[in-house]
Every structure is written in C-alpha cells, then in structure tokens.
Amino acid sequence: MSTLVPPHGGGELKLLLAPEAERADELARAENLKKVSMSSREVSDVLMMSQGAYTPLEGFMGEADWRGVCADMKLSNGVFWPIPITLSADLELADSIGEGEEVALVDEESGRVMAVMQVEEKYVIDREFECQHVYTTTDTEHPGVQKVMEQRAVNLGGPVSVLDEGEFPAMFGDLYVRPSESRAMFAEKGWSSVAAFQTRNPMHRSHEHLAKIAVEVTDGVFIHQVLGKLKAGDIPADVRTKAIQAMIDNYFVAGTVIQAGYPIEMRYAGPREALIHALIRQNYGCSHLIVGRDHAGVGDYYGPFDAQHIFDRLPDGALITQPLKIDITFYCQKCHGMATAKTCPHGKEDQIQVSGTEQRRMLSEGEDVPMEFSRPEVIAVLREYYASLND
C-alpha cells in the first residue's frame, strides 16, 4: 500500500487522456465537429487534465464552479480549488453550439486537434470579479489579468477527453513526467515524504539552499520545472534542465533529488498560485511544497511572504500537501555560506542578496558571476547559452 499522499479530492488520479486504441478513430470523428481554438494557457490546462495533474477535474469549469473558485476557493461540490480552469469561445461560435453538443478543441498556434469536449454550459463571466479575487488586482499590466481580459466572450463548460498531447512528450523526453510516473519513482526510492521545488529558472545558490533544507527534513526533493509558455527573456527548458542537472550532479548527495517538468503555463497569481502548485504536487505524490520569497509572484503585486501566509487561512482538510516555509536566503560573508535571518546573526552589510534578475543581467552583459551567486558548473552552462544568442 502506498505511503504517499493521496491524489486531491480523496480518490484515484483522474486521467482524461483517452485510451490509445481509441484515439485515431476519435481524432477522425473530431474533424467533423465544430472547432474551438485554444490559447496557450488553455492548451496547457488540457495537457494537465490529460495526465491527471488536475485531479479531480473532469473538464473545463461551469459557471457555479467558476464563481465558487473565484469567491471561496471551492468547487460547487465543496472540494478545494483556488484558480478557475476555464475555456472561452467567440460569441458567434458559442451561439451556434447546442447544449450537450460535442466540439473539437484545437491548439490555435499549431491547428492541431487535441481534445473533444461535451459542452454542458455556456456562460459570460465578470472578468473584473475574477481578477480581483484571484490576482487581487484588475491592473492589465499584470500578465495573469491581461490573459483574463483577452479571453473570448463566452466560457464553455463540460467534460473533456484528450486525444493528442501535442509535441510535449517527444520534445521533453524523460523530463516530461506524469503524476503516475512520479509516484512510481518515489515508491521505487522508498520515499514517503517528498518536497516539491517549483521553478521556471535555472537554480542559483539561494534555490540550492532551499532544496538542501528540504532534503534535511524529507526523504527527497522533486525539482519540478515549468514547461509551458514562459515570459520573454526566460531561459529555455533544455538549457535550464542542463544547468540544474549540473548543480544536482556536483552539489547534492546522489539519490536525494529527482528533476522533472510539467506542462503548466504560469498565471503569476502569487498566493493563489502557490495553493494550486501545492494541490498539483499532491497529485504528483509530494507531501510538501517549498514556498520561499514571492512564490509565483510578478512585479510588486504581492508581499514577499503572502504566498506563505495564505496557507494559514485554509480550512482544515483543504489540502494534504503542506508548505515548507523558508525565510529569505542570502550569502553571508561572515558565515561564509548561505543563510537566512533565522540562522545568521550578522547585519545587512555582510549579506549578499542572491538575485536571479541580477544574475541574468551579469550573464547577458558578459560580467563575472561571483561564486556567492551561482556554482561555476551552472554558470558554464548559462554562459554557453548567452554566447549562442550573439552568434
């Protein structure tokens, strides 16, 4: 019997990928259905559904679920869920779709049919209501708010059957790990407590310190990186993976870390996104999520520890996976190592604040990156990438 945390909602993983033997016929049938094109965010949500990472969802949310999630972080059946997962369509197309009709869901970038959906609901949302509750702002400079405001006129709700995962599995190979696979990996290692580390960037010394703290208090760390669409200027996944692996190989005890990726697209919702990151990691089998400074934030929309504090306000039983809250980390020149305010007695004049933004600037401008910022093996990988940009 597994000693790992159970999937969210108390049941089995809900994989929405159709059986392989049925997919070719279903794809042929889907060609004759009305087509609903999906944004990159909606495509990433379909991929998350396909592998069971969004357990217990069965498809895109109807109006009651959307409203309950926005206002109270609950689905209509009472199950905790912090961010709406919705699909939008143009008004003319939505008007042409009958209740109960099946439609084909198409990646708007590739034109690829990825899923079939039975439309059970059509509804119009209050976008400012969603943004204020989920992002705590209606400022369209916020990238998550901008995505909501750019949605099409009508939301469609209903169950989804995924027929094609696109290029993701082939593109990322062994890095593309599904929840059933991560659970098998943890079980094979004999892990029961696992801390997930969320990242969309190469890991610098502060990140390494967070992961090592987690190794001390759990059986192992799951370095779990974002494979969905990123912001301009972010490091591509293949480079990031190579840099992270250089750090793991040289600075971690063998067998204490697994590196993997998942196809989510960031919403930059700060505290609410920290909650869904924990929920998703519960489905992957992780007992903890490392939550450091400004988790999943952007700009100055959230305080540095808002993503930690929100977990304290959850009702009992909302989530089994718990936050591993860690203070702001820095390099102390008197301690000669990484530390936090809880472990270092020295003043700010002795602290070097390790910043990914500053590290990217130094790399892009060809400056030396001090060892207090990042490991030389990691910097070597990143320098090669930045040099390639100028070729």
PyMOL commands that set and color helices and strands:
alter all, ss='L'
color gray80, all
select helices_A, chain A and resi 20-30+40-50+63-72+91-96+127-135+143-149+168-175+179-189+205-217+237-251+271-284+306-313+348-350+356-364+376-389
alter helices_A, ss='H'
color red, helices_A
select strands_A, chain A and resi 34-38+59-60+87-89+102-107+113-118+121-123+154-162+194-199+220-226+257-262+288-291+322-325+329-332+337-340+351-352
alter strands_A, ss='S'
color yellow, strands_A
deselect
rebuild
show_as cartoon
